[in-house]
Amino acid sequence: MTEKRCLTDGDNPDEHQHDHDDHDHHSGFGHHHHHHAGGNKKSLSIALVVTGGFLIAEVIGGLLTNSLALLSDAAHMFSDAAALGLSLLAIWFAAKPATLRRTFGFYRAEVLAALINGATLVLVSLYIFVEAYERFKNPPEVESGFMIIVATIGLVANLFSAWVLSRGGEHQHNLNVRGAFLHVLGDALGSIGAIVAGLIMMYTGWYYADPIISVVIGILVLLSSWRLLNETVHVLLEGTPRNMDIRKLKKAMLGVIGVKQVHDLHVWTVSSGFISMSGHVVISEERNSNIILRELESLLKEKFGLGHTTIQIETENLHPEWEGCTRGDSP
């Protein structure tokens, strides 16, 4: 078993975790996380400046051209700016050190930001649907030429922001960055829709194209928000990471010599890229518990990528009622 120390009111939990060889992986995670946090902060800041600048242009353009597609895109771009600002705030909170009241620190702030971003996307979609319904009843005339120009500028801005956020592939692994990326990508689709609607109205005079394209934009935004909300709620409910098979994990642990039973096994995501595991392991008294613990930690880290683990070692004498059923499937 690893050495345990008591914390005083002035202690930082991380300082004691990093004192022992058994927990070198905590230190490694912290360096990795803060390295990516710095890159994410820079990308989000650039995207926020670009989005905020073109938001003003698109609002003015939407009002001058009387285009719902442009105003819908502007509303989405406003939510982009808010989402990017929220994501930056979450990164700032996540960088704060752990305390006695919050031993994991503020890592979950990033997950909460992703949840709020996903919910905002849903509200933006509903706004677009309501406005489109009103325009279906009485489609107004739209200045399609100017609308196309403004939408094209917005598209360039959104594609640039999406490129900045996607560099390094962090949007695929970090829920917070992914939420901001989906906002920007959805807005890029909105700009494309506005351009298409403008071209249709310019050459045919069919002004129903404006609300129809707006509805398509709303559906795309709604679909992109569903997956983000689904993943963030799963994390907040401390569900097992989707790429983790608990049965395979338990089977591998039972394969370590001396391990007789594994129970109360839990794997959950604290924040993007930070997965924790805890479990109780019943061992035979023939092997040294420290050796078994080292082998389990090595197995979990190398085969399953679990560097933040808490394993409670128990002997067979502690649970004599399990004799003969040590290979059960339940966690």
Backbone hydrogen bonds in HBPLUS format (Angstrom, degrees):
<---DONOR---> <-ACCEPTOR-->    atom                        ^
c    i                          cat <-CA-CA->   ^        H-A-AA   ^      H-
h    n   atom  resd res      DA  || num        DHA   H-A  angle D-A-AA Bond
n    s   type  num  typ     dist DA aas  dist angle  dist       angle   num
A0011-ASP N   A0008-THR O   3.09 MM   3  5.34 167.8  2.10 115.0 118.5     1
A0015-GLU N   A0012-ASN O   2.98 MM   3  5.61 139.7  2.14 119.1 129.0     2
A0017-GLN N   A0013-PRO O   3.21 MM   4  6.48 155.1  2.27 149.1 156.6     3
A0018-HIS N   A0014-ASP O   3.11 MM   4  6.21 149.3  2.21 147.7 153.5     4
A0019-ASP N   A0016-HIS O   3.20 MM   3  5.20 158.2  2.25 101.6 108.3     5
A0023-HIS N   A0020-HIS O   3.11 MM   3  5.69 158.2  2.16 113.8 120.0     6
A0024-ASP N   A0021-ASP O   3.26 MM   3  5.36 151.9  2.34 121.1 114.8     7
A0026-HIS N   A0023-HIS O   3.11 MM   3  5.58 147.2  2.23 109.2 117.3     8
A0028-GLY N   A0024-ASP O   3.13 MM   4  6.48 159.5  2.17 150.6 156.6     9
A0029-PHE N   A0025-HIS O   2.96 MM   4  6.09 154.1  2.03 143.0 149.2    10
A0030-GLY N   A0026-HIS O   3.04 MM   4  6.32 165.3  2.06 153.4 156.7    11
A0031-HIS N   A0027-SER O   3.14 MM   4  6.42 161.5  2.17 153.9 157.4    12
A0032-HIS N   A0028-GLY O   3.07 MM   4  6.22 164.6  2.09 147.7 152.3    13
A0033-HIS N   A0029-PHE O   2.76 MM   4  5.93 164.2  1.78 162.1 166.6    14
A0034-HIS N   A0030-GLY O   3.03 MM   4  6.12 170.8  2.03 151.1 153.4    15
A0035-HIS N   A0031-HIS O   2.99 MM   4  6.04 148.6  2.09 143.9 152.7    16
A0036-HIS N   A0032-HIS O   3.18 MM   4  6.43 162.5  2.21 148.3 151.6    17
A0037-ALA N   A0033-HIS O   2.83 MM   4  6.04 148.0  1.93 144.8 155.5    18
A0038-GLY N   A0034-HIS O   3.04 MM   4  6.18 151.9  2.12 143.2 147.6    19
A0039-GLY N   A0035-HIS O   3.41 MM   4  6.76 158.1  2.46 142.0 146.8    20
A0040-ASN N   A0036-HIS O   2.80 MM   4  6.02 161.3  1.84 154.9 160.6    21
A0041-LYS N   A0037-ALA O   2.90 MM   4  6.02 154.3  1.96 146.0 152.7    22
A0042-LYS N   A0038-GLY O   3.22 MM   4  6.46 156.6  2.28 144.8 149.8    23
A0043-SER N   A0039-GLY O   3.07 MM   4  6.32 166.0  2.10 152.2 155.8    24
A0044-LEU N   A0040-ASN O   2.86 MM   4  5.99 165.9  1.88 154.4 158.6    25
A0045-SER N   A0041-LYS O   2.96 MM   4  6.03 150.8  2.05 142.0 150.1    26
A0046-ILE N   A0042-LYS O   3.06 MM   4  6.32 161.0  2.10 151.5 155.4    27
A0047-ALA N   A0043-SER O   3.02 MM   4  6.22 167.3  2.04 151.3 155.0    28
A0048-LEU N   A0044-LEU O   2.89 MM   4  6.00 148.4  1.99 142.3 151.0    29
A0049-VAL N   A0045-SER O   3.08 MM   4  6.35 158.0  2.13 149.2 153.6    30
A0050-VAL N   A0046-ILE O   3.09 MM   4  6.36 168.5  2.11 156.2 158.8    31
A0051-THR N   A0047-ALA O   2.89 MM   4  5.95 166.2  1.91 149.0 153.6    32
A0052-GLY N   A0048-LEU O   2.88 MM   4  5.88 164.5  1.90 147.3 152.3    33
A0053-GLY N   A0049-VAL O   3.08 MM   4  6.17 155.0  2.15 143.8 150.1    34
A0054-PHE N   A0050-VAL O   3.18 MM   4  6.44 164.9  2.20 153.2 156.0    35
A0055-LEU N   A0051-THR O   2.90 MM   4  5.93 132.6  2.13 145.0 158.1    36
A0058-GLU N   A0054-PHE O   2.98 MM   4  6.15 153.5  2.05 145.8 152.6    37
A0059-VAL N   A0055-LEU O   3.00 MM   4  6.23 155.5  2.06 153.2 159.1    38
A0060-ILE N   A0056-ILE O   3.14 MM   4  6.34 169.6  2.15 151.9 154.6    39
A0061-GLY N   A0057-ALA O   2.91 MM   4  6.03 158.3  1.96 142.6 149.6    40
A0062-GLY N   A0058-GLU O   2.81 MM   4  5.90 156.1  1.87 144.0 150.2    41
A0063-LEU N   A0059-VAL O   3.07 MM   4  6.30 155.8  2.13 148.1 153.6    42
A0064-LEU N   A0060-ILE O   2.98 MM   4  6.17 159.0  2.02 151.7 157.7    43
A0065-THR N   A0061-GLY O   2.96 MM   4  6.01 155.8  2.02 149.2 155.1    44
A0066-ASN N   A0062-GLY O   2.93 MM   4  5.62 124.9  2.24 131.8 144.3    45
A0067-SER N   A0062-GLY O   3.28 MM   5  5.29 140.0  2.45 135.3 144.4    46
A0143-GLU N   A0065-THR O   3.08 MM  78  4.57 159.6  2.13 127.4 133.5    47
A0071-LEU N   A0067-SER O   3.02 MM   4  6.26 161.5  2.06 143.3 148.9    48
A0072-SER N   A0068-LEU O   2.62 MM   4  5.72 155.1  1.68 152.6 159.6    49
A0073-ASP N   A0069-ALA O   2.97 MM   4  6.08 152.5  2.05 136.1 144.0    50
A0074-ALA N   A0070-LEU O   2.72 MM   4  6.00 145.5  1.84 143.7 154.7    51
A0075-ALA N   A0071-LEU O   2.81 MM   4  6.06 151.8  1.89 144.3 151.4    52
A0076-HIS N   A0072-SER O   2.92 MM   4  6.19 155.1  1.98 144.9 152.0    53
A0077-MET N   A0073-ASP O   2.79 MM   4  6.02 147.9  1.89 140.4 150.3    54
A0078-PHE N   A0074-ALA O   2.82 MM   4  6.10 144.9  1.94 144.0 153.5    55
A0079-SER N   A0075-ALA O   3.05 MM   4  6.38 153.3  2.12 142.3 149.1    56
A0080-ASP N   A0076-HIS O   2.83 MM   4  6.17 137.2  2.01 138.2 151.5    57
A0081-ALA N   A0077-MET O   2.95 MM   4  6.31 156.0  2.01 148.5 152.6    58
A0082-ALA N   A0078-PHE O   3.02 MM   4  6.34 159.7  2.06 148.6 154.1    59
A0083-ALA N   A0079-SER O   2.77 MM   4  5.90 152.8  1.84 142.7 150.9    60
A0084-LEU N   A0080-ASP O   2.80 MM   4  6.03 159.7  1.84 156.1 161.1    61
A0085-GLY N   A0081-ALA O   2.99 MM   4  6.15 158.9  2.04 144.8 150.7    62
A0086-LEU N   A0082-ALA O   2.87 MM   4  6.05 154.0  1.94 144.5 152.1    63
A0087-SER N   A0083-ALA O   2.86 MM   4  6.06 152.1  1.94 145.3 153.1    64
A0088-LEU N   A0084-LEU O   2.98 MM   4  6.24 154.1  2.05 146.0 152.5    65
A0089-LEU N   A0085-GLY O   3.01 MM   4  6.25 154.9  2.07 144.4 151.4    66
A0090-ALA N   A0086-LEU O   2.90 MM   4  6.15 149.9  2.00 145.1 153.5    67
A0091-ILE N   A0087-SER O   3.03 MM   4  6.32 152.1  2.11 145.6 152.1    68
A0092-TRP N   A0088-LEU O   3.08 MM   4  6.37 153.2  2.15 145.4 152.6    69
A0093-PHE N   A0089-LEU O   2.99 MM   4  6.32 155.0  2.06 147.2 153.7    70
A0094-ALA N   A0090-ALA O   2.82 MM   4  6.05 158.6  1.87 150.2 156.5    71
A0095-ALA N   A0091-ILE O   3.13 MM   4  6.29 134.5  2.35 140.2 150.0    72
A0096-LYS N   A0093-PHE O   3.01 MM   3  5.45 158.5  2.06 112.2 119.2    73
A0099-THR N   A0102-ARG O   3.00 MM   3  4.98 163.5  2.02 122.8 125.3    74
A0105-GLY N   A0102-ARG O   2.88 MM   3  5.11 157.0  1.94 111.1 117.1    75
A0109-ALA N   A0106-PHE O   2.99 MM   3  5.56 159.9  2.03 116.6 123.2    76
A0110-GLU N   A0107-TYR O   3.21 MM   3  6.12 153.4  2.28 123.8 127.1    77
A0111-VAL N   A0108-ARG O   3.01 MM   3  5.07 118.6  2.40  97.3 112.4    78
A0112-LEU N   A0108-ARG O   2.94 MM   4  6.28 160.0  1.98 157.3 162.9    79
A0113-ALA N   A0109-ALA O   2.95 MM   4  6.14 152.1  2.03 143.2 150.7    80
A0114-ALA N   A0110-GLU O   3.06 MM   4  6.33 152.1  2.14 141.0 148.1    81
A0115-LEU N   A0111-VAL O   2.95 MM   4  6.26 151.2  2.03 146.5 154.6    82
A0116-ILE N   A0112-LEU O   2.96 MM   4  6.25 161.4  1.99 152.6 156.5    83
A0117-ASN N   A0113-ALA O   2.91 MM   4  6.12 157.5  1.97 147.6 154.3    84
A0118-GLY N   A0114-ALA O   2.96 MM   4  6.17 157.3  2.01 146.3 151.9    85
A0119-ALA N   A0115-LEU O   2.99 MM   4  6.26 159.0  2.04 149.9 155.5    86
A0120-THR N   A0116-ILE O   2.88 MM   4  6.07 151.5  1.96 147.4 155.5    87
A0121-LEU N   A0117-ASN O   3.03 MM   4  6.31 150.7  2.12 146.2 153.4    88
A0122-VAL N   A0118-GLY O   3.27 MM   4  6.62 148.4  2.37 142.5 150.0    89
A0123-LEU N   A0119-ALA O   3.14 MM   4  6.51 156.2  2.20 146.8 152.6    90
A0124-VAL N   A0120-THR O   2.92 MM   4  6.21 154.8  1.99 152.1 159.1    91
A0125-SER N   A0121-LEU O   3.05 MM   4  6.29 154.3  2.12 143.8 150.3    92
A0126-LEU N   A0122-VAL O   3.02 MM   4  6.37 157.3  2.08 150.2 156.0    93
A0127-TYR N   A0123-LEU O   2.98 MM   4  6.23 155.9  2.04 147.8 154.2    94
A0128-ILE N   A0124-VAL O   3.04 MM   4  6.32 158.1  2.09 149.3 154.6    95
A0129-PHE N   A0125-SER O   3.03 MM   4  6.34 157.4  2.08 151.6 157.4    96
A0130-VAL N   A0126-LEU O   3.05 MM   4  6.30 161.5  2.08 152.2 156.3    97
A0131-GLU N   A0127-TYR O   3.07 MM   4  6.27 169.1  2.08 154.7 157.4    98
A0132-ALA N   A0128-ILE O   2.89 MM   4  6.01 154.6  1.96 147.4 155.1    99
A0133-TYR N   A0129-PHE O   3.02 MM   4  6.19 152.2  2.10 145.1 151.8   100
A0134-GLU N   A0130-VAL O   3.29 MM   4  6.63 156.2  2.35 147.0 152.0   101
A0135-ARG N   A0131-GLU O   3.16 MM   4  6.46 150.8  2.25 144.5 152.4   102
A0136-PHE N   A0132-ALA O   2.91 MM   4  6.16 137.3  2.09 146.6 158.4   103
A0144-SER N   A0142-VAL O   2.96 MM   2  5.50 119.2  2.34 110.8  94.1   104
A0147-MET N   A0143-GLU O   3.13 MM   4  6.19 152.7  2.20 148.8 157.1   105
A0148-ILE N   A0144-SER O   2.96 MM   4  6.14 150.9  2.04 148.7 153.8   106
A0149-ILE N   A0145-GLY O   3.29 MM   4  6.65 155.6  2.35 145.2 151.3   107
A0150-VAL N   A0146-PHE O   3.04 MM   4  6.32 168.2  2.05 155.9 157.9   108
A0151-ALA N   A0147-MET O   2.94 MM   4  6.06 164.0  1.96 150.4 155.5   109
A0152-THR N   A0148-ILE O   2.92 MM   4  6.01 150.7  2.00 144.3 151.8   110
A0153-ILE N   A0149-ILE O   3.11 MM   4  6.41 158.6  2.15 149.5 154.6   111
A0154-GLY N   A0150-VAL O   2.96 MM   4  6.24 158.1  2.01 149.4 155.9   112
A0155-LEU N   A0151-ALA O   2.85 MM   4  6.07 146.9  1.96 143.1 152.2   113
A0156-VAL N   A0152-THR O   3.07 MM   4  6.37 160.7  2.10 150.7 154.3   114
A0157-ALA N   A0153-ILE O   3.08 MM   4  6.36 160.3  2.12 148.1 153.5   115
A0158-ASN N   A0154-GLY O   2.90 MM   4  6.12 159.0  1.95 149.5 155.1   116
A0159-LEU N   A0155-LEU O   2.87 MM   4  6.06 165.0  1.90 155.9 159.8   117
A0160-PHE N   A0156-VAL O   3.02 MM   4  6.15 154.9  2.09 145.3 152.1   118
A0161-SER N   A0157-ALA O   3.01 MM   4  6.25 160.3  2.05 147.0 152.4   119
A0162-ALA N   A0158-ASN O   2.83 MM   4  6.05 159.5  1.87 151.7 157.6   120
A0163-TRP N   A0159-LEU O   2.94 MM   4  6.09 153.2  2.02 142.2 149.3   121
A0164-VAL N   A0160-PHE O   2.97 MM   4  6.26 156.9  2.03 149.4 155.5   122
A0165-LEU N   A0161-SER O   3.00 MM   4  6.25 159.1  2.04 150.3 155.5   123
A0166-SER N   A0162-ALA O   2.96 MM   4  6.06 135.3  2.17 141.2 152.9   124
A0169-GLY N   A0166-SER O   3.01 MM   3  5.37 159.9  2.05 131.7 133.3   125
A0172-GLN N   A0169-GLY O   3.11 MM   3  5.69 161.5  2.14 114.7 120.5   126
A0173-HIS N   A0170-GLU O   3.09 MM   3  5.36 150.7  2.18 107.1 115.5   127
A0174-ASN N   A0170-GLU O   2.89 MM   4  5.80 156.0  1.95 165.9 170.7   128
A0178-ARG N   A0174-ASN O   2.84 MM   4  6.00 156.8  1.89 153.8 161.8   129
A0179-GLY N   A0175-LEU O   2.90 MM   4  6.06 151.4  1.98 144.8 151.0   130
A0180-ALA N   A0176-ASN O   3.28 MM   4  6.66 158.9  2.33 146.6 151.0   131
A0181-PHE N   A0177-VAL O   2.81 MM   4  6.02 158.7  1.85 151.0 158.1   132
A0182-LEU N   A0178-ARG O   2.81 MM   4  5.98 159.0  1.85 152.9 157.3   133
A0183-HIS N   A0179-GLY O   3.12 MM   4  6.35 150.6  2.21 141.5 149.3   134
A0184-VAL N   A0180-ALA O   3.09 MM   4  6.41 164.3  2.12 152.0 154.9   135
A0185-LEU N   A0181-PHE O   2.81 MM   4  6.01 163.4  1.83 153.8 159.2   136
A0186-GLY N   A0182-LEU O   2.85 MM   4  5.83 158.7  1.89 143.2 149.2   137
A0187-ASP N   A0183-HIS O   3.00 MM   4  6.24 146.2  2.12 141.8 151.4   138
A0188-ALA N   A0184-VAL O   2.93 MM   4  6.27 143.1  2.07 143.1 153.6   139
A0189-LEU N   A0185-LEU O   3.05 MM   4  6.42 152.2  2.13 146.5 153.4   140
A0190-GLY N   A0186-GLY O   2.97 MM   4  6.27 143.7  2.11 136.8 147.4   141
A0191-SER N   A0187-ASP O   2.90 MM   4  6.25 147.6  2.01 145.4 153.4   142
A0192-ILE N   A0188-ALA O   3.00 MM   4  6.35 155.9  2.06 147.3 153.5   143
A0193-GLY N   A0189-LEU O   2.90 MM   4  6.15 156.8  1.95 146.3 152.9   144
A0194-ALA N   A0190-GLY O   2.89 MM   4  6.15 151.6  1.97 145.2 152.9   145
A0195-ILE N   A0191-SER O   2.98 MM   4  6.25 152.1  2.06 146.6 153.7   146
A0196-VAL N   A0192-ILE O   2.96 MM   4  6.26 162.0  2.00 152.5 157.1   147
A0197-ALA N   A0193-GLY O   2.88 MM   4  6.09 164.5  1.90 150.9 155.4   148
A0198-GLY N   A0194-ALA O   2.89 MM   4  6.02 155.0  1.95 142.6 149.8   149
A0199-LEU N   A0195-ILE O   2.95 MM   4  6.23 156.0  2.01 150.1 155.8   150
A0200-ILE N   A0196-VAL O   3.00 MM   4  6.28 161.5  2.04 153.5 158.2   151
A0201-MET N   A0197-ALA O   2.98 MM   4  6.20 167.5  2.00 153.4 156.6   152
A0202-MET N   A0198-GLY O   2.87 MM   4  5.96 148.6  1.97 143.5 152.9   153
A0203-TYR N   A0199-LEU O   3.12 MM   4  6.26 157.9  2.17 149.4 152.9   154
A0204-THR N   A0200-ILE O   2.88 MM   4  5.78 140.6  2.03 147.5 158.1   155
A0205-GLY N   A0201-MET O   2.88 MM   4  4.44 139.2  2.05 111.0 121.7   156
A0209-ALA N   A0206-TRP O   3.31 MM   3  6.17 167.0  2.33 117.3 121.2   157
A0210-ASP N   A0207-TYR O   3.33 MM   3  5.86 150.6  2.43 108.9 114.2   158
A0212-ILE N   A0208-TYR O   3.13 MM   4  6.26 162.0  2.16 155.2 160.9   159
A0213-ILE N   A0209-ALA O   2.96 MM   4  5.93 167.7  1.97 146.6 150.1   160
A0214-SER N   A0210-ASP O   3.13 MM   4  6.24 149.7  2.22 140.5 149.4   161
A0215-VAL N   A0211-PRO O   2.96 MM   4  6.24 148.2  2.06 145.5 152.2   162
A0216-VAL N   A0212-ILE O   3.12 MM   4  6.49 158.3  2.17 149.4 155.0   163
A0217-ILE N   A0213-ILE O   2.93 MM   4  6.23 156.1  1.98 148.7 155.4   164
A0218-GLY N   A0214-SER O   2.90 MM   4  6.20 155.5  1.96 145.3 152.2   165
A0219-ILE N   A0215-VAL O   2.92 MM   4  6.23 153.6  1.99 152.6 158.9   166
A0220-LEU N   A0216-VAL O   3.06 MM   4  6.32 163.1  2.09 151.5 155.5   167
A0221-VAL N   A0217-ILE O   2.97 MM   4  6.21 158.3  2.02 152.7 158.8   168
A0222-LEU N   A0218-GLY O   2.93 MM   4  6.09 154.0  2.00 143.6 151.1   169
A0223-LEU N   A0219-ILE O   2.95 MM   4  6.20 157.3  2.00 151.5 156.8   170
A0224-SER N   A0220-LEU O   3.09 MM   4  6.29 156.9  2.14 145.2 151.1   171
A0225-SER N   A0221-VAL O   3.08 MM   4  6.26 142.9  2.22 142.8 152.5   172
A0226-TRP N   A0222-LEU O   3.21 MM   4  6.39 139.3  2.38 142.2 151.6   173
A0229-LEU N   A0225-SER O   2.95 MM   4  6.13 166.0  1.97 155.6 159.3   174
A0230-ASN N   A0226-TRP O   2.88 MM   4  6.03 159.8  1.92 151.2 157.4   175
A0231-GLU N   A0227-ARG O   3.01 MM   4  6.20 159.5  2.05 149.3 153.6   176
A0232-THR N   A0228-LEU O   2.99 MM   4  6.19 164.3  2.02 153.1 157.6   177
A0233-VAL N   A0229-LEU O   2.98 MM   4  6.03 165.0  2.00 151.6 155.7   178
A0234-HIS N   A0230-ASN O   3.13 MM   4  6.20 152.4  2.21 137.6 145.5   179
A0235-VAL N   A0231-GLU O   3.04 MM   4  6.33 149.4  2.13 144.8 152.4   180
A0236-LEU N   A0232-THR O   2.93 MM   4  6.20 162.6  1.96 151.2 155.8   181
A0237-LEU N   A0233-VAL O   2.91 MM   4  6.08 141.3  2.06 146.2 156.1   182
A0239-GLY N   A0234-HIS O   2.94 MM   5  5.37 168.4  1.95 167.4 164.9   183
A0238-GLU N   A0235-VAL O   2.88 MM   3  4.93 154.5  1.94 108.0 113.6   184
A0244-MET N   A0241-PRO O   2.94 MM   3  5.37 158.1  1.99 122.8 124.2   185
A0249-LEU N   A0245-ASP O   2.97 MM   4  6.22 156.6  2.03 152.1 159.7   186
A0250-LYS N   A0246-ILE O   2.87 MM   4  6.07 163.2  1.90 152.1 155.8   187
A0251-LYS N   A0247-ARG O   2.93 MM   4  6.09 159.8  1.97 146.9 153.0   188
A0252-ALA N   A0248-LYS O   2.97 MM   4  6.11 157.2  2.02 145.8 151.3   189
A0253-MET N   A0249-LEU O   3.06 MM   4  6.34 154.6  2.13 146.5 153.3   190
A0254-LEU N   A0250-LYS O   2.91 MM   4  6.17 153.5  1.98 150.1 157.4   191
A0255-GLY N   A0251-LYS O   3.12 MM   4  6.33 122.2  2.47 133.8 148.2   192
A0255-GLY N   A0252-ALA O   3.10 MM   3  5.05 139.2  2.27  93.6 105.6   193
A0256-VAL N   A0253-MET O   3.19 MM   3  5.64 164.1  2.22 110.3 115.2   194
A0259-VAL N   A0256-VAL O   3.09 MM   3  5.76 166.0  2.11 142.4 144.0   195
A0284-SER N   A0258-GLY O   2.90 MM  26  5.33 150.4  1.99 146.4 155.9   196
A0260-LYS N   A0282-VAL O   2.71 MM  22  5.46 161.7  1.75 154.4 159.5   197
A0261-GLN N   A0282-VAL O   3.22 MM  21  4.86 152.6  2.30 134.2 133.4   198
A0282-VAL N   A0261-GLN O   2.76 MM  21  4.86 163.8  1.79 141.7 147.2   199
A0263-HIS N   A0280-HIS O   2.98 MM  17  5.32 162.9  2.01 148.2 153.9   200
A0280-HIS N   A0263-HIS O   2.92 MM  17  5.32 169.6  1.93 171.5 168.1   201
A0264-ASP N   A0331-PRO O   2.55 MM  67  5.50  92.6  2.30 108.3 131.3   202
A0265-LEU N   A0331-PRO O   2.68 MM  66  5.02 161.1  1.72 145.0 151.5   203
A0266-HIS N   A0278-SER O   2.82 MM  12  5.32 164.0  1.84 166.2 166.7   204
A0278-SER N   A0266-HIS O   2.90 MM  12  5.32 155.6  1.96 149.1 156.0   205
A0268-TRP N   A0276-SER O   3.01 MM   8  5.55 158.0  2.06 149.5 156.5   206
A0276-SER N   A0268-TRP O   2.87 MM   8  5.55 163.2  1.90 168.6 172.6   207
A0270-VAL N   A0274-PHE O   2.86 MM   4  5.56 156.9  1.91 167.6 175.5   208
A0274-PHE N   A0271-SER O   2.84 MM   3  5.16 163.5  1.87 140.0 139.2   209
A0277-MET N   A0308-HIS O   3.09 MM  31  6.52 145.1  2.22 153.6 159.9   210
A0310-THR N   A0277-MET O   2.83 MM  33  6.25 143.8  1.96 145.9 157.9   211
A0279-GLY N   A0310-THR O   3.06 MM  31  6.62 141.3  2.21 159.2 168.0   212
A0312-GLN N   A0279-GLY O   2.86 MM  33  6.22 167.2  1.87 156.8 161.2   213
A0281-VAL N   A0312-GLN O   2.76 MM  31  6.01 166.4  1.78 163.7 164.4   214
A0314-GLU N   A0281-VAL O   2.76 MM  33  5.90 156.4  1.82 161.1 157.5   215
A0283-ILE N   A0314-GLU O   2.77 MM  31  6.18 157.9  1.82 159.9 162.9   216
A0292-ILE N   A0288-ASN O   3.21 MM   4  6.54 162.1  2.24 152.0 156.7   217
A0293-LEU N   A0289-SER O   2.90 MM   4  6.08 157.8  1.95 147.8 154.2   218
A0294-ARG N   A0290-ASN O   2.98 MM   4  6.18 159.4  2.03 145.2 150.2   219
A0295-GLU N   A0291-ILE O   3.01 MM   4  6.25 160.2  2.05 150.1 155.3   220
A0296-LEU N   A0292-ILE O   2.90 MM   4  6.13 156.2  1.96 150.3 157.0   221
A0297-GLU N   A0293-LEU O   2.94 MM   4  6.16 165.3  1.96 153.5 157.1   222
A0298-SER N   A0294-ARG O   2.97 MM   4  6.14 159.3  2.02 148.3 154.1   223
A0299-LEU N   A0295-GLU O   2.92 MM   4  6.07 159.5  1.96 146.0 151.7   224
A0300-LEU N   A0296-LEU O   2.90 MM   4  6.09 168.7  1.91 157.0 159.5   225
A0301-LYS N   A0297-GLU O   3.05 MM   4  6.13 153.0  2.12 143.4 150.4   226
A0302-GLU N   A0298-SER O   2.94 MM   4  6.00 168.8  1.95 153.1 156.5   227
A0303-LYS N   A0299-LEU O   2.93 MM   4  5.69 163.5  1.96 148.6 154.1   228
A0304-PHE N   A0300-LEU O   3.22 MM   4  5.19 139.2  2.39 112.7 124.1   229
A0306-LEU N   A0300-LEU O   2.93 MM   6  5.30 165.6  1.95 135.6 130.8   230
A0305-GLY N   A0301-LYS O   3.15 MM   4  4.48 129.0  2.43 107.0 114.2   231
A0318-LEU N   A0315-THR O   3.07 MM   3  5.57 150.1  2.16 110.5 119.0   232
A0319-HIS N   A0316-GLU O   3.11 MM   3  5.58 141.0  2.27 110.2 119.4   233
A0322-TRP N   A0319-HIS O   3.18 MM   3  5.90 170.5  2.19 121.1 124.0   234
A0323-GLU N   A0320-PRO O   3.28 MM   3  5.80 168.8  2.30 117.9 119.5   235
A0325-CYS N   A0322-TRP O   2.96 MM   3  5.48 163.7  1.99 141.5 140.7   236
